[in-house]
Amino acid sequence: MSGIYIPYSVHSGDFNMEYDEELLNTAIEKALHEPILRFYGWSPACVSLGRNQSDEHINKSFCRYHKIDIVKRLTGGRALLHDNELTYSFVCPADFLKHGESVINSYKEISGAIALGLRKAGIQAEFPQNKKASTNFEYCMSLSTGADLSYNGRKIVGSAQFRKQGYILQHGSLMFDYDSEFIKNIFGENPQEDKITTINQISSLKLDELCSFLKAGFEEYFCIEFKPYGISKAFEKS
């Protein structure tokens, strides 16, 4: 079986969120059974808010001064600053997955493909055992549950999911680094450094190498071959 692979490219926050939604809608309209895997980055830096999250806690004047965009995600969850990171999105029909009927189990199933890719890169990511959700943070990476991938007990991947008409969109971030002062100024809280880790803290991996390992992880995990597919000209608005 083959899937659609959209290689890494960098776009604005508005473009990235609109394009992920367009991928989901296109999959639904065409009744696609093959999954879609996309990697991307952000320019300028951007704060994304969860679907039902208010922007009241965001320092909007600081964001304007530093030319940081603010967008809404289709998916839920807490706010996140997208800057020095790799973002993935994965679209598939729920019945493509073994546990597609369950939000938590499908979330972990897709994250399992990421964990396999990270292991191929020498990073032993895993689901923490018996971890209770910590929910008193507005910043996404400080929020952790037993379904989030961790490295040595620290969250390494932050993901969120949305469902529509029997299809799933899951996307998430793997940070290479972060600016704790920026996060403090934007969200009014310090990042929980004892709960978060980054690629640069544990590896010398380059972005293109991480993309290759993650793609291989998805292919092996789902027994599928992803074929490259370029960004449609219809969406080249960034």
Secondary structure as GFF3:
##gff-version 3
##sequence-region A 1 238
A	DSSP	beta_strand	2	11	.	.	.	ID=ss1
A	DSSP	alpha_helix	13	29	.	.	.	ID=ss2
A	DSSP	beta_strand	36	42	.	.	.	ID=ss3
A	DSSP	beta_strand	46	49	.	.	.	ID=ss4
A	DSSP	alpha_helix	60	65	.	.	.	ID=ss5
A	DSSP	beta_strand	69	72	.	.	.	ID=ss6
A	DSSP	beta_strand	80	82	.	.	.	ID=ss7
A	DSSP	beta_strand	85	93	.	.	.	ID=ss8
A	DSSP	three_ten_helix	94	96	.	.	.	ID=ss9
A	DSSP	alpha_helix	103	120	.	.	.	ID=ss10
A	DSSP	three_ten_helix	140	142	.	.	.	ID=ss11
A	DSSP	beta_strand	150	151	.	.	.	ID=ss12
A	DSSP	beta_strand	154	155	.	.	.	ID=ss13
A	DSSP	beta_strand	158	164	.	.	.	ID=ss14
A	DSSP	beta_strand	167	175	.	.	.	ID=ss15
A	DSSP	alpha_helix	180	187	.	.	.	ID=ss16
A	DSSP	alpha_helix	199	202	.	.	.	ID=ss17
A	DSSP	alpha_helix	207	222	.	.	.	ID=ss18
A	DSSP	beta_strand	225	228	.	.	.	ID=ss19
A	DSSP	three_ten_helix	233	235	.	.	.	ID=ss20
###
